[in-house]
Structure formats: C-alpha cells, structure tokens
Amino acid sequence: MIRRISSGSAFEETAGYCRAVVANNMVFVAGTCAQGDEIPADTKTQCASALAVIDKALQEAGTNFAHVVRVVYYLTDIRDFDECLPVIRATFGSNPPAGTIVEAKLIDPADRIEIEVTAVLPD
C-alpha cells in the first residue's frame, strides 16, 4: 500500500509531487526548503524551518526523527553547513542517520538549504 502526504504547499501541485510517500514501512520525504510567508535569510534558520516541515510529515506518516535512516542536505554554499550543525544535532540527537551534503543550485534563489530524508516506520 502506498500513502501520499501533502504539506499543502502550492508548489506541490505545480510541480506534481507530494511532501512524503509511505510505502513498505518506509517514509520518503521530498526535498524540503524553509517555508512561510517570509523565507529567513540565514541558513541556520532556513534549516530549522525545513526540519519543522519534515517533522510534521514524519509525524503524519507515523514516525519521527529517531527513525530517519538517511538524510541529504543540499546547500547553495557548502561553507554554510557549519551554521546548521547545532540544529541538526538537536534534531537527530543520539540517532544520527547516514548523511550526504551536496552543493547545488536550488530552484528559488532565496533558498540556501534543502533537506531530504528517508525514514522507517517504528515496529
């Protein structure tokens, strides 16, 4: 069975995707940037905002950050990653997932970080 989770973002309909998909006890969360009326300028705050959106999707799927097994961080400037470390450590705590960091050009020039995760459903 496949279940799709939407965050309600207008971009989901425009781009033809959903925030997360639950399939075979796995949760695949799409690349997620900061959301809100105003996108923060700094990478650390954008990271926290993206993780909050991801958290909501994980909760709706029936899991949480302790069950994330893989994370990919896409940054417009890889040197900004250090700013995010306190937020990332607080989010994953003693359950760090396998991770990858990629420097990339993102769709919206205001976005400095995009985060994608894969999680498992708890037993």
All heavy atoms as an XYZ file, in Angstrom:
920
protein
N       0.849     -1.185      0.000
C       0.000      0.000      0.000
C       0.892      1.245      0.000
O       1.890      1.300      0.716
C      -0.897     -0.016      1.227
C      -1.834      1.150      1.286
S      -2.956      0.947      2.680
C      -2.886      2.576      3.335
N       0.495      2.215     -0.752
C       1.211      3.483     -0.824
C       0.291      4.584     -0.308
O      -0.878      4.662     -0.707
C       1.664      3.793     -2.262
C       2.676      2.746     -2.717
C       2.233      5.204     -2.369
C       3.088      2.871     -4.158
N       0.844      5.422      0.571
C       0.076      6.561      1.100
C       0.872      7.832      0.841
O       2.073      7.891      1.105
C      -0.161      6.383      2.607
C      -1.016      7.487      3.213
C      -1.516      7.106      4.599
N      -0.475      6.737      5.510
C      -0.073      7.499      6.544
N      -0.627      8.662      6.774
N       0.889      7.060      7.339
N       0.202      8.841      0.317
C       0.851     10.112     -0.001
C       0.434     11.175      1.011
O      -0.726     11.258      1.382
C       0.505     10.527     -1.418
C       1.173      9.620     -2.435
C       0.710      9.883     -3.869
N       1.502      9.139     -4.820
C       1.363      7.837     -5.065
N       0.461      7.138     -4.415
N       2.124      7.224     -5.945
N       1.411     11.983      1.421
C       1.182     13.026      2.415
C       1.522     14.370      1.791
O       2.623     14.566      1.278
C       2.053     12.783      3.665
C       1.654     11.450      4.319
C       1.949     13.942      4.645
C       2.598     10.991      5.403
N       0.594     15.297      1.847
C       0.815     16.645      1.321
C       1.012     17.619      2.469
O       0.392     17.487      3.525
C      -0.386     17.088      0.482
O      -0.242     18.437      0.111
N       1.872     18.615      2.246
C       2.036     19.660      3.253
C       1.117     20.836      2.968
O       1.051     21.776      3.744
C       3.492     20.139      3.293
O       3.823     20.801      2.086
N       0.438     20.780      1.825
C      -0.447     21.876      1.446
C       0.248     22.973      0.661
O      -0.362     23.980      0.307
N       1.519     22.784      0.375
C       2.269     23.768     -0.391
C       1.716     23.848     -1.806
O       1.494     22.813     -2.461
C       3.755     23.368     -0.433
O       4.434     24.087     -1.433
N       1.508     25.062     -2.302
C       1.026     25.240     -3.672
C       2.019     24.676     -4.674
O       1.634     24.210     -5.755
C       0.776     26.721     -3.947
N       3.293     24.681     -4.317
C       4.326     24.183     -5.226
C       4.185     22.681     -5.470
O       4.551     22.189     -6.528
C       5.718     24.519     -4.683
C       6.807     24.327     -5.696
C       6.867     25.114     -6.834
C       7.759     23.345     -5.523
C       7.861     24.924     -7.785
C       8.763     23.146     -6.454
C       8.808     23.942     -7.594
N       3.627     21.959     -4.505
C       3.426     20.520     -4.687
C       2.533     20.259     -5.896
O       2.834     19.401     -6.725
C       2.818     19.891     -3.434
C       3.789     19.794     -2.282
C       3.162     19.208     -1.034
O       2.305     18.296     -1.140
O       3.528     19.660      0.058
N       1.429     20.992     -5.993
C       0.523     20.814     -7.131
C       1.181     21.287     -8.430
O       1.124     20.616     -9.451
C      -0.785     21.573     -6.898
C      -1.788     21.336     -8.011
C      -3.132     21.994     -7.738
O      -3.449     22.247     -6.559
O      -3.844     22.249     -8.718
N       1.848     22.419     -8.361
C       2.501     22.972     -9.549
C       3.563     22.031    -10.098
O       3.646     21.804    -11.299
C       3.160     24.327     -9.210
O       2.147     25.216     -8.726
C       3.824     24.946    -10.414
N       4.375     21.465     -9.212
C       5.494     20.624     -9.639
C       5.128     19.146     -9.720
O       5.931     18.336    -10.178
C       6.677     20.814     -8.694
N       3.938     18.777     -9.258
C       3.479     17.405     -9.374
C       4.179     16.426     -8.445
O       4.644     15.379     -8.876
N       4.274     16.769     -7.185
C       4.860     15.865     -6.196
C       4.118     16.037     -4.881
O       3.263     16.912     -4.750
C       6.361     16.132     -6.011
C       6.680     17.346     -5.167
C       7.034     17.204     -3.835
C       6.604     18.628     -5.688
C       7.323     18.310     -3.048
C       6.881     19.738     -4.907
C       7.237     19.570     -3.590
O       7.512     20.665     -2.820
N       4.439     15.187     -3.896
C       3.883     15.363     -2.554
C       5.031     15.411     -1.556
O       6.151     15.017     -1.852
C       2.876     14.264     -2.214
S       3.524     12.609     -2.248
N       4.748     15.909     -0.391
C       5.788     16.088      0.636
C       6.411     14.765      1.041
O       7.616     14.656      1.209
C       5.180     16.788      1.865
C       6.121     16.959      3.033
C       7.309     17.869      2.738
N       6.876     19.066      2.067
C       7.590     19.704      1.126
N       8.759     19.265      0.764
N       7.128     20.774      0.545
N       5.572     13.735      1.201
C       6.104     12.447      1.637
C       5.272     11.312      1.054
O       4.090     11.479      0.767
C       6.109     12.359      3.162
N       5.931     10.159      0.922
C       5.258      8.944      0.479
C       5.624      7.833      1.463
O       6.796      7.648      1.793
C       5.693      8.541     -0.951
C       5.085      7.204     -1.345
C       5.318      9.622     -1.959
N       4.595      7.117      1.929
C       4.799      5.973      2.805
C       4.574      4.724      1.959
O       3.523      4.573      1.337
C       3.803      5.983      3.995
C       4.041      4.798      4.910
C       3.893      7.299      4.753
N       5.585      3.838      1.931
C       5.487      2.599      1.160
C       6.372      1.536      1.797
O       7.533      1.806      2.122
C       5.920      2.839     -0.286
N       5.814      0.345      1.996
C       6.587     -0.786      2.520
C       7.353     -0.434      3.802
O       8.538     -0.706      3.911
C       7.552     -1.310      1.467
C       6.827     -1.843      0.255
O       5.730     -2.376      0.373
N       7.404     -1.686     -0.904
N       6.676      0.180      4.746
C       7.262      0.558      6.041
C       8.384      1.588      5.939
O       9.182      1.740      6.859
C       7.741     -0.673      6.818
C       6.580     -1.522      7.264
O       5.495     -1.020      7.517
N       6.790     -2.814      7.346
N       8.466      2.257      4.815
C       9.456      3.317      4.600
C       8.715      4.633      4.376
O       7.599      4.644      3.845
C      10.330      3.026      3.379
C      11.104      1.730      3.441
S      12.452      1.760      4.623
C      13.506      2.999      3.942
N       9.359      5.722      4.775
C       8.802      7.053      4.555
C       9.846      7.856      3.792
O      10.976      8.022      4.259
C       8.454      7.760      5.885
C       7.852      9.133      5.614
C       7.522      6.894      6.722
N       9.468      8.327      2.617
C      10.353      9.110      1.760
C       9.848     10.551      1.766
O       8.746     10.819      1.288
C      10.341      8.554      0.340
C      10.703      7.094      0.279
C       9.721      6.108      0.369
C      12.029      6.707      0.155
C      10.050      4.762      0.325
C      12.370      5.359      0.112
C      11.384      4.387      0.196
N      10.637     11.463      2.341
C      10.231     12.862      2.417
C      10.983     13.635      1.333
O      12.213     13.584      1.259
C      10.505     13.466      3.808
C      10.037     14.922      3.854
C       9.797     12.656      4.891
N      10.234     14.327      0.505
C      10.799     15.090     -0.599
C      11.735     16.183     -0.091
O      11.652     16.608      1.066
C       9.672     15.736     -1.414
N      12.611     16.637     -0.972
C      13.463     17.768     -0.642
C      12.608     18.913     -0.123
O      11.602     19.273     -0.732
N      13.009     19.459      1.018
C      12.200     20.453      1.720
C      13.044     21.668      2.053
O      14.118     21.551      2.636
C      11.633     19.839      3.025
O      10.912     18.654      2.701
C      10.737     20.814      3.744
N      12.525     22.837      1.676
C      13.173     24.115      1.995
C      12.372     24.816      3.082
O      11.290     24.368      3.451
C      13.230     25.000      0.745
S      14.245     24.313     -0.579
N      12.900     25.913      3.566
C      12.181     26.727      4.547
C      10.846     27.149      3.950
O      10.741     27.389      2.745
C      12.999     27.958      4.920
N       9.834     27.215      4.796
C       8.516     27.628      4.331
C       7.954     28.698      5.247
O       8.373     28.825      6.386
C       7.576     26.425      4.275
C       8.015     25.421      3.231
C       7.022     24.293      3.055
O       5.912     24.313      3.574
N       7.422     23.281      2.306
N       7.029     29.460      4.710
C       6.392     30.519      5.482
C       6.183     31.740      4.616
O       6.558     31.766      3.442
N       5.600     32.756      5.216
C       5.327     33.979      4.472
C       6.610     34.676      4.035
O       6.671     35.256      2.960
C       4.466     34.938      5.296
C       3.061     34.389      5.518
O       2.597     33.593      4.678
O       2.451     34.747      6.534
N       7.623     34.631      4.911
C       8.915     35.219      4.572
C       9.998     34.188      4.834
O      10.097     33.649      5.935
C       9.175     36.475      5.404
C       8.282     37.641      5.009
C       8.728     38.942      5.656
O       9.938     39.131      5.873
O       7.844     39.755      5.948
N      10.818     33.937      3.837
C      11.903     32.976      3.982
C      13.054     33.667      4.712
O      13.501     34.739      4.296
C      12.372     32.464      2.600
C      11.204     31.817      1.844
C      13.532     31.486      2.741
C      10.534     30.677      2.564
N      13.544     33.087      5.811
C      14.657     33.707      6.532
C      15.893     33.799      5.632
O      16.089     32.958      4.746
C      14.917     32.763      7.700
C      13.865     31.717      7.658
C      13.120     31.838      6.387
N      16.737     34.772      5.875
C      17.925     34.976      5.037
C      19.062     34.037      5.415
O      19.876     33.679      4.572
C      18.391     36.426      5.135
N      19.135     33.619      6.677
C      20.292     32.828      7.113
C      20.022     31.328      6.989
O      18.902     30.855      7.137
C      20.699     33.192      8.539
C      19.653     32.783      9.547
O      18.585     33.424      9.590
O      19.894     31.818     10.285
N      21.077     30.590      6.741
C      20.990     29.148      6.504
C      20.513     28.401      7.740
O      19.713     27.462      7.629
C      22.358     28.611      6.038
O      22.783     29.383      4.922
C      22.277     27.155      5.632
N      20.965     28.786      8.913
C      20.582     28.089     10.144
C      19.071     28.146     10.361
O      18.445     27.125     10.677
C      21.310     28.690     11.346
C      20.986     28.015     12.654
C      21.748     28.644     13.810
C      21.421     27.988     15.128
N      22.156     28.617     16.240
N      18.472     29.304     10.191
C      17.029     29.443     10.395
C      16.255     28.723      9.292
O      15.215     28.112      9.550
C      16.628     30.926     10.474
O      17.459     31.579     11.449
C      15.180     31.104     10.869
N      16.778     28.755      8.065
C      16.148     28.001      6.986
C      16.197     26.504      7.279
O      15.233     25.781      7.037
C      16.821     28.296      5.642
C      16.459     29.641      5.067
C      16.901     29.789      3.627
O      17.162     28.814      2.923
N      16.981     31.033      3.167
N      17.313     26.034      7.806
C      17.464     24.626      8.170
C      16.411     24.239      9.210
O      15.729     23.218      9.067
C      18.874     24.379      8.697
S      19.213     22.685      9.196
N      16.262     25.041     10.233
C      15.282     24.764     11.290
C      13.862     24.743     10.727
O      13.051     23.885     11.095
C      15.407     25.792     12.407
N      13.557     25.672      9.826
C      12.230     25.731      9.218
C      11.966     24.485      8.372
O      10.892     23.880      8.466
C      12.108     26.988      8.352
O      10.877     27.000      7.660
N      12.934     24.086      7.566
C      12.775     22.889      6.732
C      12.584     21.652      7.606
O      11.721     20.806      7.321
C      13.982     22.727      5.812
N      13.364     21.532      8.675
C      13.234     20.383      9.563
C      11.871     20.364     10.259
O      11.322     19.292     10.518
C      14.378     20.357     10.577
C      15.744     19.996      9.985
C      16.856     20.263     10.999
C      15.769     18.549      9.515
N      11.303     21.526     10.541
C       9.964     21.583     11.147
C       8.912     21.040     10.178
O       7.990     20.314     10.586
C       9.625     23.013     11.571
N       9.040     21.371      8.905
C       8.113     20.857      7.884
C       8.282     19.347      7.759
O       7.309     18.591      7.682
C       8.344     21.560      6.525
C       7.487     20.936      5.431
C       8.064     23.059      6.639
N       9.528     18.892      7.756
C       9.812     17.456      7.670
C       9.247     16.734      8.893
O       8.649     15.661      8.771
C      11.328     17.218      7.519
C      11.791     17.699      6.146
C      11.679     15.747      7.749
C      13.297     17.776      5.977
N       9.419     17.316     10.074
C       8.895     16.726     11.299
C       7.395     16.511     11.199
O       6.877     15.445     11.563
C       9.237     17.607     12.497
C       8.766     17.008     13.811
O       8.989     15.803     14.040
O       8.182     17.749     14.622
N       6.696     17.493     10.692
C       5.238     17.386     10.547
C       4.881     16.226      9.616
O       3.968     15.449      9.907
C       4.661     18.698     10.032
C       3.163     18.729      9.970
C       2.641     20.087      9.556
C       1.127     20.033      9.445
N       0.571     21.297      8.964
N       5.599     16.090      8.506
C       5.342     14.994      7.563
C       5.642     13.645      8.210
O       4.880     12.681      8.054
C       6.165     15.179      6.292
N       6.754     13.561      8.935
C       7.103     12.314      9.610
C       6.038     11.928     10.633
O       5.636     10.759     10.725
C       8.472     12.429     10.299
C       9.694     12.530      9.382
C      10.943     12.841     10.198
C       9.874     11.251      8.572
N       5.576     12.900     11.416
C       4.542     12.640     12.420
C       3.272     12.119     11.746
O       2.658     11.161     12.217
C       4.247     13.906     13.234
C       5.407     14.393     14.077
C       5.743     13.471     15.227
O       4.894     12.768     15.763
N       7.007     13.448     15.603
N       2.883     12.764     10.643
C       1.677     12.332      9.938
C       1.851     10.916      9.385
O       0.894     10.141      9.326
C       1.333     13.301      8.807
C      -0.001     13.008      8.170
C      -0.481     14.076      7.205
O      -0.032     15.237      7.317
O      -1.304     13.733      6.340
N       3.065     10.559      9.020
C       3.343      9.223      8.499
C       3.384      8.172      9.604
O       3.304      6.979      9.326
C       4.668      9.231      7.742
N       3.548      8.620     10.865
C       3.599      7.696     11.982
C       5.006      7.390     12.473
O       5.253      6.362     13.095
N       5.937      8.297     12.208
C       7.306      8.100     12.646
C       7.890      9.419     13.134
O       7.165     10.391     13.316
C       8.156      7.448     11.514
O       9.398      7.013     12.055
C       8.357      8.371     10.336
N       9.204      9.453     13.346
C       9.846     10.671     13.839
C      11.325     10.660     13.460
O      11.806      9.724     12.823
C       9.645     10.807     15.348
C      10.155      9.593     16.098
O      11.243      9.084     15.839
N       9.358      9.118     17.046
N      12.052     11.682     13.895
C      13.464     11.806     13.528
C      14.328     10.664     14.059
O      15.366     10.365     13.481
C      14.028     13.154     13.978
C      13.619     14.290     13.084
C      12.779     15.279     13.555
C      14.077     14.373     11.782
C      12.404     16.338     12.730
C      13.706     15.412     10.952
C      12.872     16.402     11.425
N      13.922     10.012     15.126
C      14.697      8.882     15.651
C      14.710      7.711     14.669
O      15.561      6.836     14.767
C      14.132      8.433     16.994
N      13.774      7.710     13.727
C      13.670      6.623     12.753
C      14.132      7.035     11.354
O      13.924      6.294     10.388
C      12.235      6.106     12.713
C      11.847      5.430     13.986
N      11.248      6.109     15.022
C      12.019      4.167     14.410
C      11.053      5.273     16.023
N      11.511      4.090     15.678
N      14.754      8.190     11.244
C      15.324      8.604      9.950
C      16.615      7.821      9.747
O      17.479      7.782     10.618
C      15.580     10.130      9.912
C      16.387     10.521      8.683
C      14.252     10.885      9.949
N      16.732      7.195      8.573
C      17.908      6.380      8.282
C      18.847      7.045      7.276
O      20.001      6.650      7.146
C      17.514      4.966      7.783
C      16.789      4.202      8.878
C      16.663      5.032      6.518
N      18.349      8.048      6.567
C      19.176      8.726      5.569
C      18.731     10.173      5.437
O      17.546     10.465      5.479
C      19.037      8.033      4.227
C      19.838      8.660      3.120
C      20.225      7.615      2.077
N      20.911      8.142      0.927
C      22.103      8.730      0.924
N      22.743      8.919      2.043
N      22.657      9.152     -0.187
N      19.694     11.068      5.300
C      19.410     12.484      5.080
C      20.375     13.018      4.029
O      21.542     12.634      3.993
C      19.505     13.306      6.399
C      20.901     13.243      7.000
C      19.082     14.752      6.188
N      19.845     13.879      3.159
C      20.675     14.567      2.179
C      20.428     16.063      2.351
O      19.277     16.513      2.368
C      20.351     14.142      0.727
C      21.255     14.881     -0.256
C      20.478     12.643      0.547
N      21.525     16.795      2.510
C      21.466     18.252      2.634
C      21.975     18.855      1.329
O      23.096     18.541      0.903
C      22.366     18.743      3.776
C      22.048     18.131      5.114
C      22.782     17.042      5.581
C      21.027     18.643      5.905
C      22.492     16.477      6.808
C      20.735     18.068      7.135
C      21.472     16.987      7.582
O      21.191     16.423      8.805
N      21.182     19.700      0.704
C      21.589     20.423     -0.495
C      21.768     21.884     -0.089
O      20.825     22.509      0.397
C      20.519     20.330     -1.585
C      20.193     18.916     -1.993
C      19.127     18.223     -1.403
C      20.941     18.260     -2.970
C      18.820     16.923     -1.782
C      20.637     16.954     -3.352
C      19.580     16.302     -2.748
O      19.283     15.009     -3.122
N      22.958     22.413     -0.269
C      23.238     23.799      0.117
C      23.743     24.583     -1.089
O      24.499     24.049     -1.906
C      24.306     23.853      1.208
C      23.854     23.327      2.565
C      24.494     22.010      2.869
C      24.133     24.336      3.625
N      23.348     25.839     -1.163
C      23.855     26.685     -2.245
C      25.309     27.048     -2.017
O      26.031     27.338     -2.962
C      23.010     27.958     -2.407
O      22.992     28.661     -1.165
C      21.584     27.625     -2.833
N      25.738     27.053     -0.762
C      27.142     27.289     -0.414
C      27.492     26.326      0.710
O      27.045     26.491      1.848
C      27.358     28.737      0.022
C      28.820     29.080      0.248
O      29.645     28.149      0.464
O      29.153     30.273      0.214
N      28.271     25.325      0.393
C      28.588     24.262      1.351
C      29.261     24.799      2.614
O      29.179     24.194      3.677
C      29.415     23.155      0.658
C      29.183     21.830      1.356
C      30.868     23.541      0.546
C      29.479     20.634      0.493
N      29.877     25.969      2.522
C      30.523     26.574      3.700
C      29.509     26.964      4.768
O      29.865     27.156      5.931
C      31.356     27.785      3.286
C      32.544     27.413      2.393
C      33.212     28.616      1.837
N      32.277     29.286      0.927
C      32.568     30.346      0.191
N      33.762     30.888      0.262
N      31.679     30.878     -0.610
N      28.240     27.074      4.398
C      27.187     27.443      5.359
C      26.733     26.272      6.217
O      25.965     26.457      7.163
C      25.965     28.003      4.626
C      26.232     29.347      3.979
O      27.229     30.009      4.346
O      25.450     29.734      3.086
N      27.183     25.064      5.894
C      26.696     23.885      6.611
C      26.995     23.949      8.111
O      26.173     23.530      8.928
C      27.262     22.600      6.005
C      26.648     21.359      6.586
C      25.320     21.051      6.360
C      27.396     20.509      7.379
C      24.735     19.908      6.896
C      26.829     19.360      7.929
C      25.503     19.066      7.683
N      28.157     24.478      8.470
C      28.520     24.557      9.896
C      27.480     25.310     10.721
O      27.266     24.986     11.887
C      29.888     25.204     10.069
C      31.029     24.270      9.688
O      30.779     23.061      9.491
O      32.166     24.748      9.586
N      26.821     26.310     10.116
C      25.772     27.057     10.823
C      24.634     26.135     11.266
O      23.981     26.385     12.272
C      25.148     28.130      9.915
C      26.022     29.267      9.530
C      25.288     30.201      8.576
O      24.071     30.427      8.770
O      25.931     30.694      7.640
N      24.402     25.086     10.485
C      23.264     24.196     10.728
C      23.543     23.120     11.762
O      22.610     22.485     12.269
C      22.857     23.522      9.414
S      22.361     24.683      8.141
N      24.799     22.890     12.074
C      25.165     21.756     12.938
C      24.436     21.741     14.284
O      23.962     20.682     14.703
C      26.674     21.691     13.122
C      27.437     21.305     11.845
C      28.939     21.356     12.093
C      27.014     19.950     11.331
N      24.301     22.877     14.993
C      23.560     22.814     16.273
C      22.110     22.375     16.088
O      21.589     21.599     16.892
C      23.645     24.246     16.803
C      24.816     24.858     16.125
C      24.889     24.205     14.770
N      21.466     22.836     15.024
C      20.071     22.472     14.754
C      19.982     20.988     14.400
O      19.102     20.267     14.887
C      19.495     23.336     13.602
C      18.082     22.896     13.239
C      19.523     24.805     13.965
N      20.904     20.523     13.588
C      20.913     19.120     13.164
C      21.165     18.201     14.353
O      20.471     17.194     14.531
C      21.959     18.915     12.047
C      21.486     19.632     10.776
C      22.220     17.436     11.800
C      22.554     19.789      9.719
N      22.142     18.545     15.181
C      22.434     17.711     16.368
C      21.236     17.668     17.311
O      20.908     16.621     17.873
C      23.674     18.220     17.088
C      24.966     17.779     16.410
C      26.172     18.025     17.294
N      26.457     19.430     17.500
C      27.281     20.155     16.752
N      27.917     19.605     15.743
N      27.482     21.424     17.013
N      20.572     18.802     17.492
C      19.394     18.841     18.362
C      18.245     18.026     17.772
O      17.467     17.418     18.508
C      18.956     20.287     18.589
N      18.145     18.003     16.464
C      17.058     17.275     15.797
C      17.249     15.767     15.872
O      16.325     15.035     16.215
C      16.956     17.710     14.323
O      16.662     19.113     14.277
C      15.875     16.932     13.589
N      18.445     15.296     15.557
C      18.681     13.853     15.486
C      19.212     13.254     16.781
O      19.093     12.048     16.997
C      19.619     13.525     14.322
C      18.995     13.784     12.979
C      19.379     14.864     12.213
C      18.001     12.952     12.501
C      18.792     15.107     10.981
C      17.401     13.182     11.271
C      17.802     14.262     10.512
N      19.773     14.070     17.649
C      20.242     13.591     18.955
C      21.144     12.389     18.845
O      22.111     12.383     18.085
N      20.811     11.337     19.570
C      21.641     10.131     19.594
C      21.261      9.143     18.496
O      21.658      7.982     18.544
C      21.543      9.456     20.964
O      20.203      9.078     21.211
N      20.482      9.604     17.501
C      20.044      8.747     16.397
C      20.469      9.321     15.050
O      19.634      9.548     14.168
C      18.522      8.584     16.427
C      18.061      7.982     17.722
O      18.353      6.845     18.011
N      17.357      8.768     18.523
N      21.756      9.563     14.833
C      22.162     10.181     13.572
C      21.969      9.238     12.384
O      22.305      8.058     12.469
C      23.646     10.494     13.780
C      24.105      9.523     14.814
C      22.907      9.272     15.700
N      21.401      9.746     11.302
C      21.222      8.931     10.101
C      22.475      8.970      9.222
O      23.372      9.789      9.440
C      20.064      9.635      9.390
C      20.232     11.072      9.775
C      20.767     11.056     11.187
N      22.514      8.104      8.222
C      23.534      8.218      7.186
C      23.267      9.542      6.482
O      22.108      9.917      6.257
C      23.427      7.054      6.209
N      24.313     10.289      6.159
C      24.091     11.613      5.601
C      25.005     11.948      4.447
O      26.114     11.429      4.336
N      24.503     12.835      3.603
C      25.254     13.331      2.462
C      25.030     14.834      2.379
O      23.926     15.318      2.632
C      24.770     12.674      1.154
O      24.930     11.260      1.268
C      25.548     13.166     -0.049
N      26.091     15.555      2.011
C      25.997     17.007      1.818
C      26.385     17.294      0.374
O      27.428     16.842     -0.099
C      26.946     17.757      2.766
C      26.695     17.347      4.214
C      26.800     19.266      2.596
C      27.814     17.737      5.145
N      25.537     18.054     -0.312
C      25.760     18.366     -1.719
C      25.644     19.875     -1.912
O      24.706     20.492     -1.397
C      24.706     17.660     -2.608
C      24.885     18.021     -4.074
C      24.738     16.152     -2.403
N      26.572     20.450     -2.646
C      26.437     21.854     -3.027
C      25.676     21.896     -4.343
O      26.030     21.185     -5.295
C      27.812     22.507     -3.170
C      27.718     24.019     -3.361
C      29.084     24.673     -3.271
O      29.892     24.461     -4.195
O      29.323     25.370     -2.274
N      24.603     22.696     -4.381
C      23.723     22.702     -5.544
C      23.040     24.052     -5.713
O      22.883     24.800     -4.751
C      22.652     21.624     -5.391
N      22.626     24.312     -6.912
C      21.799     25.482     -7.183
C      20.353     25.068     -6.931
O      19.898     24.067     -7.485
C      21.985     25.934     -8.632
C      21.277     27.202     -8.957
C      21.625     27.669    -10.360
C      20.925     28.977    -10.663
N      21.280     29.456    -11.998
N      19.633     25.799     -6.090
C      18.253     25.469     -5.766
C      17.304     26.292     -6.635
O      17.695     27.306     -7.222
C      17.989     25.695     -4.281
C      18.890     24.882     -3.338
C      18.573     25.198     -1.886
C      18.755     23.389     -3.604
N      16.043     25.854     -6.711
C      15.071     26.491     -7.608
C      14.847     27.959     -7.275
O      14.893     28.820     -8.139
C      13.735     25.722     -7.585
C      13.929     24.348     -8.225
C      12.642     26.497     -8.305
C      12.725     23.443     -8.117
N      14.605     28.250     -5.995
C      14.351     29.626     -5.564
C      15.666     30.232     -5.082
O      16.290     29.690     -4.166
C      13.317     29.632     -4.444
C      12.884     31.017     -4.024
O      13.667     31.987     -4.192
O      11.761     31.148     -3.512
N      16.095     31.342     -5.644
C      17.363     31.953     -5.226
C      17.404     32.336     -3.742
O      18.489     32.475     -3.178
C      17.469     33.200     -6.104
C      16.552     32.975     -7.244
C      15.475     32.057     -6.749
N      16.252     32.479     -3.102
C      16.222     32.811     -1.665
C      16.559     31.598     -0.803
O      16.974     31.745      0.345
C      14.846     33.352     -1.282
N      16.383     30.397     -1.352
C      16.655     29.188     -0.579
C      18.149     28.936     -0.497
O      18.861     28.983     -1.495
C      15.970     27.972     -1.216
C      14.463     28.014     -1.080
O      13.973     28.555     -0.071
O      13.781     27.508     -1.985
N      18.606     28.632      0.709
C      20.026     28.352      0.937
C      20.268     26.882      1.264
O      21.365     26.380      1.147
C      20.550     29.239      2.057
C      20.339     30.742      1.731
C      20.990     31.659      2.696
N      22.408     31.451      2.832
C      23.353     31.825      1.951
N      22.992     32.408      0.839
N      24.626     31.607      2.183
N      19.192     26.170      1.696
C      19.310     24.758      2.041
C      18.009     24.030      1.721
O      16.918     24.591      1.871
C      19.691     24.555      3.534
C      19.983     23.086      3.831
C      18.648     25.148      4.454
C      20.635     22.840      5.185
N      18.158     22.806      1.260
C      17.027     21.904      1.029
C      17.409     20.576      1.667
O      18.560     20.140      1.551
C      16.783     21.734     -0.468
C      15.604     20.875     -0.815
C      15.264     20.901     -2.298
O      15.477     21.938     -2.953
O      14.790     19.872     -2.803
N      16.457     19.945      2.350
C      16.750     18.714      3.093
C      15.775     17.626      2.665
O      14.566     17.853      2.584
C      16.638     18.948      4.615
C      17.536     20.108      5.044
C      16.984     17.671      5.388
C      17.300     20.595      6.462
N      16.327     16.438      2.430
C      15.539     15.273      2.030
C      15.850     14.134      2.995
O      17.022     13.916      3.323
C      15.963     14.893      0.610
C      15.382     13.650      0.053
C      15.958     13.331     -1.316
O      16.527     14.229     -1.975
O      15.858     12.173     -1.729
N      14.816     13.427      3.484
C      15.068     12.314      4.405
C      14.312     11.063      3.993
O      13.292     11.127      3.307
C      14.702     12.663      5.883
C      15.423     13.908      6.367
C      13.221     12.785      6.082
N      14.841      9.942      4.465
C      14.170      8.653      4.358
C      14.112      8.078      5.768
O      15.112      8.096      6.496
C      14.964      7.685      3.448
O      15.142      8.311      2.170
C      14.216      6.371      3.286
N      12.942      7.600      6.153
C      12.750      7.049      7.496
C      12.048      5.694      7.407
O      11.511      5.332      6.361
C      11.907      8.016      8.346
N      12.082      4.980      8.514
C      11.327      3.742      8.622
C      10.189      3.953      9.624
O      10.263      4.822     10.493
C      12.217      2.557      9.080
C      13.268      2.270      8.042
C      12.851      2.823     10.421
N       9.144      3.169      9.479
C       8.083      3.198     10.457
C       8.516      2.365     11.660
O       9.130      1.309     11.488
C       6.779      2.651      9.867
C       6.180      3.482      8.730
C       4.974      2.773      8.138
C       5.808      4.869      9.206
N       8.209      2.804     12.877
C       8.601      2.024     14.059
C       7.888      0.663     14.067
O       6.802      0.525     13.528
C       8.154      2.879     15.240
C       7.439      4.054     14.701
C       7.500      4.017     13.209
N       8.541     -0.311     14.688
C       7.945     -1.661     14.801
C       6.719     -1.645     15.666
O       6.571     -0.946     16.584
C       8.969     -2.635     15.393
C      10.138     -2.855     14.436
O       9.920     -2.782     13.224
O      11.247     -3.092     14.941
